């Protein structure tokens, strides 16, 4: 059992990263259904910056340990914990306590790093229902990218209906969700189309295996172009919408009849 003190970053206020203060506090101790985890890696999402800047579109606390995605090792467990033992590698779920079914307002409030303290700290306590094992093939750094970006991308393609070989997937940009969605789509045998505003990122997307890359700075009507590039020119079965109001019109043009446009971000 770990005792003593630890360091953690705390976001006081909503004025950007200058609101982050490095603090020292006692290492928390697990309750009977809880697990103490030593964090080894974290990953950053655009959501974390939105929270720091006070522009997140869900609830957030005025004082909170930020960052939702991390990975670490079990240090100690509560008396009633059954799924984990000390030494095992784990990562916390984005929504604490959410297992399956429709999301509710209460589930949304349970997301780490907004209302509930996140993982930008040395140690954290989680209920055992809010942790999953890390596969042996993944490093701490790799596992730390999964809870938000990885699972969001998976849900875009498999949440309401499952992606099938031959479907067309359109993504925007090269952020975490879009990059994960492209990799899932390629692995599933889908046709992939991606947009970017960077010539360098065009090259990297093609190296990743993306079949069609559109530079939206050169082609403002990229939605029409994406539909033309899709299989039989019928449009995309799945569109991972990152921009929001500034790009939704083009995403709608690109979508097939009966296709899904999943709104993930509001970056434009």
N, C-alpha and C positions, 0 to 999 in steps of 0.2 A: 504493500500500500504506500503510495506516494504521500509525503507530508511536506510541509514547508510552504514556500511562496513560489509564485510563477509570474510571468509577465504577460500582459495582454494589451492590445490596442483597443481603445474605446473612442467611439465617435461621439463627441459632445457638440450637439448642434447640427446645422445643415448648411455649412458654408464651405463644403469641399474637403479635400484631404488635409487642409490646414486645421480642420476640426479634430483630427486624430491625435490622441494623447496616449503615450506609452505609460502604462500604469503597472504597479506591482500589487498583487493580491494573494490571498491564501489559495492553495490548491484545493478545489472542491472535493468533497468525499461522496461516494455514491450511496444512494438510498437502496432499499432492499430489491427494487426492480431496475436499478440503474447500473451503468457501466462507466468507469473512469477511463478516458482515452487520452493518450499523449499524442498530440498532433505533430505529424512529420512533414506534411505538405498541404498547401492550399492553392486554389486557382481562382482567378478573378473573372467576373462577368460584368457586362455593361450595367447590369442591375446594381452592382455594388457601387459604381460611380454615381448612378442616379440617387441612391440612398444617401451617399455622402453629400450630394448637392441639394438634397431636399426636394427632388422632383419625382420621386418614386410614386407610382399611381396606386399603391396600396398603403395600408397603415405602416407607420414606422415610429419608433421611440425617439425621444430627444437625446437619450444616452443609451448606446448599444455597442456591443462588440460586433463589428461588421464581418462580412464575407460568409457566404452560404456553403461553399464547396471545399471540403478538405478530406484528409485521410490520415489515419494514425494507427496506433497499437494499443490494445487493451492492457491496462495496468492493473486494475482491480475491479471486482464485481460485487454487487449486492447479494444478500443471502438467498434471494429467490430467482436470481438470473439463471436461465437454463440454456440459452443459445450461444453463449460466449464464455471463453476462458482466458485468463491472462496470457499475453503473448500473441494472441491472434490479431491479424490485421483487419481493420474495419474502416468503413466510411459512413457518415451520418446521412440520412435521407434529407432531401430538401424540405419537405413538409414533415414536421415531427408528428409521429403517431398516425399518419395517413398510410393505410395499407392498400385499399382498393375502393372502387365505387366512385360516385360523383363527388367532386370537390365542393365543399361548403365554405361559407365565410369564415368559419372557425378554422378550417384547414388552412385557408389562405393566411390567416394571422399567425399560424404556427411556423411559417417559413423562417429559416435561420437568417440572422444578420439584419433583420428589419425591426420586428418587435421583440423576438427572442434573440438572445446573444448568439453570435455566429462563431466562426472557427479561427479568427485571427488572434489566437492565444496559444499558450503552450499546452494547457490541459483543458478538458471539458468533460462534463458529465452528461450522458444521454440515457433515456429510457431504452431498454434493450429492443423494444419494438421500433425504435427509430434508427437502428443501425443495420448494416448489411456487411457480409464478409467480402473481402477483396479477393478476386481470383488470383491464384499463384502466378499467372502470366503477367500481371500488371505491377508496375512499380507504384510507390506511394504517389509520385508526381502524376502518373497516368491516371490512377484511380481518382485523384482529386478533381479531375475534369468532368467526371460523370454525373454527379447528383443533379446539377441544374442543366447545363448545356446538353450533355449526352441524353438524359432522360427526356428533355423537352423535344429534342430532335426525333427521338424514338416515338414519342407520343404523336408528333405531327404525321408520321408515316404509318403508325400501327394503332393509334388510339381509338379511332372510331371504326375503321376498317383497315384491313391489312394490305400493305403494298404488295403488288404481284410482279413477277418478271414481265417486262414489256411495258409496264406503266411508265409515264413520263413524270419526272420530278424537277421542278424549277425552284432554285434558291436564290437569295439575294446576298451579295457580299461574301466575305471570308471570315466572319466571326465564328464563335464556337458552335452555335446551333446550326448554322448553315453548313459548316465543314463536317460536322457529325452527320447531318442529314444526307449530304452527298456521299459520304463513305458508306452509310447504311444502304443507300439506293444503289450504289455501284455493286456492293456485295450481293444485293437481292436481284441483280440482273435487270434493273430499271434503266431507262434512258435518262440521262442527266443533262440539265441546262443550268448554267449559273450566270449571274450578272456580277460585274465588278466595275469600278471606275479607275482601275490601275492596270497599266500594261504589264508591270512586274507580276501582279497577282493573276493576270490572265495566264501567264506562263506557269505559275505554280498550280493553278487549278487544272490545267491540262496535264501537268505532271502527276496530279492526283488521280487522273483517269476520267475527268469530266469530258463528255463528248462535245458539248457546245458551250462556248463562253461568249457572252455579249458584253461589250463595254458600253455601259449606259450613258457615259459622257459623250460618246460618239454617236449613240443611237438612242435618242430620248423616247422613241416609240418602241422600246425593247419588248413590250408586251406582245405587240403584233408580230415582231420578229421571232419571239419564243414560240408562239403558236405555229408559225410557219415551219420552224425547225423541228417541231414535235412529230411523233409518229403519225403518219397519214395526215398531218397538219390539223389534227383534231384538238390540240391544246394539251396543257399539262393536267394530269390527274391529281397532282399534289403541288401546291405552291406554298413554300415556306416564306411568309410575309414578315419581313423585318422592319421595313421603313415606316409603315403605318399610313397616315393621311397623304403623304407625299408620293407614295408608290402604289397604293391600293388600286388606283384606277388601272394602271398598267398590269398589275397582277390579275385583275378581273378579265382583262382582255386576253391574257395568256392562258387562262384556265379553260379546260374542256367543259362541255356540257356535263353536269353531274360531278365535276371536279371539286376538290376541297382547297380552299384558301385558308390557311391557318395563320392567324395573326399572333405573332410572337413578340414583336417589339414595336416601338414608336420612335424610331430614330430620325425620321424626316419631318 
